[in-house]
Amino acid sequence: MNTVSLDFHGKQLTATLNRGETESGVELPHREPPMWYVTIAGTALTKLPAQPTDTEATVRDRILAWLEQHPDMLDRDQIVLGGG
């Protein structure tokens, strides 16, 4: 499982697993622990640490918990890239 999709309040979100390597298995120069990158309509929202026991259901639950803590992030107009 490399991607998890879910619909939340009419918004399509996707979480993509990054294991710190390219698709061919080549390790990236700045290795980071495996992360789920969560996007809405192609715009990055957040990243969540991956767990070895992750299932589609547990990843969805973690995304939903994050969304409940950050409800304003459902509106792409509220997303400010670069932190500014």
C-alpha positions in Angstrom: 0.0 0.0 0.0 1.6 3.3 -1.1 -1.5 5.5 -1.3 -4.7 6.0 0.7 -7.6 8.1 -0.6 -10.5 9.4 1.4 -13.4 11.8 0.9 -14.0 14.2 3.8 -16.8 16.7 3.7 -16.8 16.5 -0.1 -13.0 17.0 -0.4 -10.8 14.3 -1.9 -7.6 13.8 0.1 -4.7 11.5 -0.8 -1.9 10.2 1.4 1.2 9.0 -0.3 3.9 7.0 1.4 7.4 8.2 1.1 10.0 5.7 2.3 13.0 8.0 1.8 13.8 6.4 -1.5 12.9 6.6 -5.2 10.4 4.2 -6.7 13.3 2.1 -8.0 14.6 1.8 -4.4 17.5 4.2 -4.6 18.0 5.9 -1.2 17.5 9.7 -1.3 20.5 11.9 -0.2 18.6 13.4 2.8 17.0 10.3 4.2 14.1 10.9 6.4 11.9 8.3 8.2 8.9 7.0 6.2 6.2 9.6 6.0 2.7 9.8 4.7 2.3 13.0 2.7 -1.3 14.2 2.7 -2.6 16.4 -0.1 -5.9 17.9 -1.1 -6.3 18.5 -4.9 -2.6 18.1 -5.3 -1.7 20.7 -2.6 0.3 19.5 0.3 -1.4 19.7 3.7 0.8 17.9 6.1 2.9 14.8 6.6 2.4 12.1 9.2 5.1 9.6 10.4 4.5 6.1 8.9 4.2 3.2 11.2 5.3 -0.4 10.4 1.8 -1.6 11.3 0.0 0.9 9.1 -3.1 -0.3 7.3 -5.4 1.7 5.1 -7.8 2.0 8.0 -5.2 3.3 10.5 -3.9 5.8 8.0 -7.4 7.1 7.3 -8.0 7.3 11.1 -4.9 9.3 11.6 -5.7 11.7 8.7 -9.3 12.2 10.1 -7.9 12.9 13.6 -5.5 15.5 12.1 -8.3 17.1 10.1 -10.4 17.4 13.3 -7.6 19.3 14.9 -7.1 21.5 11.8 -10.6 22.0 10.3 -9.5 25.2 8.6 -7.1 23.3 6.3 -10.0 21.9 4.3 -10.2 25.2 2.4 -7.3 25.4 -0.1 -7.5 29.2 0.2 -6.2 28.8 3.8 -3.1 26.8 2.7 -0.1 29.0 2.6 2.9 27.4 1.0 6.3 28.4 2.4 4.9 29.2 5.8 4.2 32.8 4.9 
